[in-house]
Amino acid sequence: MDLGVYYQKIRDVEASIQIPFPVVISQETADGGKAGVFVEVTRRNAARMIVDGTAKLASPEQTTTFQQQQEKARQMAEQAAAAAKVQIAVLSADELTKLHSGSKPAKG
């Protein structure tokens, strides 16, 4: 393999990609690579994966769908993190009375 030609192909493919972080779809490979996995990468990495035959560029519709799914997953993770921060204490009436009476300043 001529490395000069290989890297020139990568530069050519990278120049043809217009967006800074394209979405690529993995291809099945002989070494166990799983097909159909979407991932957002840099233009350079996308070009290398395309030239190596391990991925193809996602269509604009596929990119939009993937980004919407990522946004929904991010929002759900933020909600779960916020819910984990909420602390609830269950007190009996006696415990509540003791708390209220203990917080009043003593007279005298």
C-alpha positions in Angstrom: 0.0 0.0 0.0 1.3 3.4 -1.0 1.0 5.6 2.1 1.1 8.8 0.0 -2.0 7.7 -2.0 -3.8 6.5 1.2 -3.3 9.9 3.0 -4.2 11.8 -0.2 -7.5 9.9 -0.3 -8.2 10.8 3.3 -7.5 14.5 2.6 -9.8 14.4 -0.5 -12.6 12.8 1.4 -12.1 15.2 4.4 -12.3 18.2 2.0 -15.6 16.9 0.6 -17.2 16.8 4.0 -18.9 20.1 4.7 -19.8 20.0 8.4 -17.2 20.0 11.2 -18.7 17.0 13.1 -20.4 14.6 10.6 -22.3 11.5 11.6 -21.1 8.2 10.2 -22.6 4.8 10.2 -20.4 1.8 10.9 -20.0 -1.0 8.4 -19.5 -4.7 9.2 -15.9 -5.6 9.2 -14.0 -8.9 9.1 -12.5 -8.3 12.5 -15.9 -8.1 14.2 -17.0 -4.6 13.5 -20.8 -4.2 14.0 -22.8 -2.6 11.2 -25.3 0.2 11.7 -23.9 2.0 14.7 -24.2 5.8 14.4 -21.5 8.1 15.8 -20.6 11.8 15.5 -16.9 12.3 14.8 -14.5 14.9 13.5 -14.1 15.4 9.7 -10.6 13.8 9.8 -11.8 10.7 11.6 -14.9 10.4 9.4 -12.6 10.6 6.3 -10.3 8.0 7.7 -13.1 5.6 8.5 -14.7 6.1 5.0 -11.4 5.4 3.2 -10.7 2.4 5.4 -14.2 1.1 4.6 -15.3 0.8 8.2 -18.0 3.5 7.9 -20.1 5.5 5.5 -21.4 9.0 5.8 -24.9 9.3 7.1 -27.6 11.1 5.0 -28.9 14.5 6.3 -32.1 12.8 7.4 -30.2 10.1 9.3 -28.0 12.8 10.9 -31.0 14.8 12.0 -32.7 11.7 13.5 -29.5 10.7 15.3 -29.0 14.2 16.7 -32.6 14.4 17.9 -32.1 11.0 19.7 -28.9 12.2 21.3 -30.7 15.4 22.5 -33.5 13.4 24.0 -31.1 11.0 25.7 -29.2 14.0 27.1 -32.4 15.6 28.5 -33.4 12.3 30.1 -30.0 12.0 31.7 -30.2 15.5 33.1 -33.7 14.8 34.5 -32.4 11.6 36.1 -29.5 13.5 37.7 -31.8 16.2 38.9 -34.2 13.6 40.4 -31.3 11.9 42.1 -30.5 15.1 43.9 -34.0 15.4 45.5 -34.0 14.2 49.0 -37.2 13.3 50.8 -37.5 12.5 54.5 -40.6 10.8 55.9 -41.2 11.9 59.5 -43.9 10.9 61.9 -46.0 13.5 63.6 -44.0 13.1 66.8 -40.7 13.6 65.1 -42.1 16.7 63.3 -43.3 18.2 66.6 -39.8 17.5 68.2 -38.1 19.3 65.3 -40.4 22.3 65.6 -40.0 22.6 69.3 -36.2 22.2 69.1 -35.9 25.0 66.6 -37.6 27.7 68.8 -35.3 29.9 70.8 -35.5 29.4 74.6 -37.0 32.3 76.5 -35.5 33.6 79.6 
